[in-house]
Amino acid sequence: MDMPKTAVIVSTYMQPGLLDRCLQALARQSLPDFELLIADDGSDQRTAQVIERHRAGFKQPVQHIWQADEGFRKTRILNRAVLATRAAYLVFIDGDCVVHPDFLSEHMAAAQPGVFLNGSLIRLSGALSDRVTPAAIASGEVFRAGWLLRNGGGLNRRFLRLSLPYRLRCWLNRHSPTELYWLGSNSSCHRSDLLAVNGFDNRFTYGFEDGDFGNRLQNYGVAVHTVRWTAVALHLWHGRPWSSAEIMERNRALMAPLAAGGHYRAIDGLAELQQARGDQQSDQRAVTKQLG
């Protein structure tokens, strides 16, 4: 089987119900030929069961990349997922997102050398998130602004991303006045650029890990464009019990400043993760040899 040129990396932690709906939407993409990797930061067996139920819905094998639950270590599990694929182009979302059927097609249509793509989210309330059911995803009605309004979405300017004419939304992508940045729940980049900056920084816990990665890509010379008007993702509501002001401030201090030609390689990233895994495997082989 040929390796798809696109890999979708989905981060998740202890949210099997949200991941279930995320995978339902990914199984309905107009771009069917992509590799799917679930970057699991220590979930229990319920998440594995959800993934098993969805395997048959994807053309390519689905990889479940898991690590033990030792606190918020999203950057580390993302790096492990990157090491598990050889796809040339990487699309990152979170497992609490339900993406439009053309989501991946829009990312791939806009992909170009020397650029990473910024997306955005339509954030739903808890009550509206509960109405995003498997049936509503299958019918596609969750991606209609009228449906969101009728089901309690209220007036939300971001619903325009589902209702404006397509050509106008493409124009808005090209002329967006919004500051663009890496958003881990809807962004994409070339694997070669990610490798050049040594991936994500494993030192980060929750907070500013996205900003650090995006800043380092730009320091390396990668430009940022947006697909926020065309690659639509709904964000399902959930709490964040892992967030703390103290940790956020620590991470803010770790974040690489945005400066052309500035620091761009992660201090503890892909290379260090590979080295640690290599050392561990060497130790295991040595122990096996001694026992033999």
N, C-alpha and C positions, 0 to 999 in steps of 0.2 A: 504494500500500500504506500502510495506517495505521501510524503509529509506535507500537510497543508502549509501555505505560506503565512497563515494567520493563526494566532493562538489567543484565546480569551482566558484570562486569569481572573477567577472570581474569589475574593477573600470572604471568609465566613468565620463566625464563632458563636456557637450555641444558639443559633436561630433557625432551626430546621423548617419551621413553618414559612418563614420569609424566603429561605433558600429554595423551598419547593416551588414557590411562585416565580422566583428568579429563573430557575431552570426551565419551567414551563414556557416562559417567554423566549429564552435562548433557543429552545427547540423549534421555534416558529420563525426563525430568521430567514429573510430572503436570500442571504448569503449562507448556504448550507455547509460549505466545505471549510470548516475551521476545527482546530483542536481545542478541547475544553479541559482546563485544569482548575480544580477546586483547591484553593490555598486555605487550609483549615488550621486555625490557630489553637487547636486543642479541644474541639467539640467532642461530645459523647457519641454513643452508638446511634442515636436518633438521626444525626446528620448523615452518617454512613448509609443508613437505611433509605433516606431520601435520595441520595445519589444513586444507589442501586436501582431504585424504582425508575429513574430517568435514563439510565444508560442506553436502553434500546431506542430512545428518541433521537439519538445523535448518530450521524454518519460515521464519525471518527471515534476511536476509543476515548473514554472519559477518565482522566487521572485524578485520583483523590490524594493530594499531598497533605499529610497530617504531621503535626508535631505535638508533643505533650503540652498540657496547659500549665505554663509557668509564668502567667501574667500576660499582658498585652505585648505580643511579639509579632505584630503584623509584618513589619519590614523583613524579618528573618524568614517567615513562611513565604512571602512573595519572592524573595531571592531563591528559595528552594524550588518554587514553581518555575521560575525562569530557567534554572539549571536542568529542569526536567523536560524542557521543550527545545527544539531547534528551529522553530518557526521564525521567519525573518521579521515579522511584524507582530507586535504585542498590544492587545487591547485589555485594559484593566477596568473592572467594575467590582462593586461590593455585592454581597449576597442578599442585601436588602433592597435591590433595585430590580424593577420590572422594565425591560427595554422594548422599545418599539420594534416591530418586525423588520424595519429597514435600518436599525441601529448599526449593525456591523457593515452593511453595504455603504452607509454614509461615511463611516470611519475610513473604510478602504478606498472609497472614491476620492477622499480628500488627502490621503497619505501621499507624501512626497519626500524626497531626500532632504536631510538637514532640517526637518520640522517635526515637532511633536504637536499633537492635537489636544485641545482643551474642550471638554464638554461641560454640561451643567445638569442640574436635577430639578424636577418639579416635585417639591416636597409636599407630601400628603399628610393630613391630620390622622390621628389614630382611628377616628370613626370612618373616614374615607378609605383608609388603608384596609380596613376590615371588609369593605365592599369590593375590593380588588380580588375577586374570587377566581378559581380556575376557569369557570365558565365564562366570566367576563374577559379574561385574558384570551381564551380560545376564540371568542367572537370578535375580538379586537376593539370592543366598545370602550375599554378603559383608556384608549388613546384618542377619544373624541372629547373635545372641550365641553360639548353639551352634556355628555354623560357625567363628566366630573362635576359640572355645575349642578346638575339635577341630584347628584348623590352627596351634596354637602360641601363641594369644593369652594364655594363662595367666589367672589371676584378675585381673580389671580392673573396678573399680566403674563405670567409664564405659560398660561394656557394658550396664548397666541402661537406658541411653537407647534401647536396641534391644529390650528385653525387658519392661519394665514396661508396664502398661496405658496406653493413650493418654491417658485422662482424668486419670490420676495424673501423667503427665508434664506435661500442661498445668498442673496444680495446682502442680507443682514449679517450673515457669517463673515462676509468679506469686509464689512464696514462697521463691525461691532466696536463701540467706544469703551466697552468694559475692559478693565485690566485682566489680562489672561494669565493663567497659572496652571500648574498641574493639579488636577482633582482626581484623587485615587479611585473614586467611584464612577468616573466617566472620563477617561483620557487614554491616549494611545501613543506609541512611539516605535521607532525601529529598534530591533534587538541590538544592532551594532552600536547605536548611541547609548543604550542602557549599559552595554558592556564597557564602553569607553569611560563612563563615569563610575564604574564599579558597583552598579546596581543601587539598591536602597541601603541606607545606613542602619545596620543592626543595633546600634546603640539607642535608637528611638523607641519609646513606648507611645502612648496615645498623645497626639498633638504635634503639629508642625512637621511631621514626617513627610507629608506631601509637599509642603513648601520647600523643604530641604532638597528633595529630589528634583523638583522643577527648577529651582535656582541653579543647581549644579548642572543640569542639562543646558540651561541658557548660558552659564559661565563657560561651558565647553564650546558654545557657538551654535547650539540648536535653537532655531526660531520657534515661536509658538503661534499657531493659528487656531481657529475655533470651529467647532461643529455644533455649538450649543443650540442653534436654531433648527438643526436637521437630525442630529443623532439624539433622539429624545429618550430620556430615562425617568421613570417615576420612582421616587424614593418612598418606601414604606416606613411608617413611623415606628420607632422603638426607643427605649431608654438607653442611656450610656452610663451604667454604673461604674465603669472603669475610668471615667474622667475625674481628674483632680487638678485644682489650681496649681498646686506645688509641682506636680509632674509636668504640667503645661509650661510653666516657667523654666523648668530644667531643660525641656526640649527646645524652647525658644532660644536658649543660650547655645544649644548645639547646632542650630540651623545655619547652614552656609549662607553668607550674605550674597545678594544678587549683585554681581560685578563682572562685567565682560572681561574674560581672561582670568577671572579669579579662581578660587579653589573649586574644583569640580569632581575630584575622586572621593568616594565615600571612604572615610577613615577605617570603618569596619563594615565591609560590604561583601560582594560576591566572592572576591578572591580570598578573603579571610575565612569565609564560610567553607569554601572548597578546601582550604588548607586544613582547617579544623577537622573536617570530615575525613580528609586523607590521613591525618595523624591518628584519628580514632580507628580507622580501618587497619592501619599498620599495627597499632597496639593490639587490636583484636586478632590479627593474623599471628602476631608473636605469641600471644597467649595460647592460641589454638595449637601452634607448633610445639610449645612447651608441654602442653597437656598430651599431645600425641606422642 
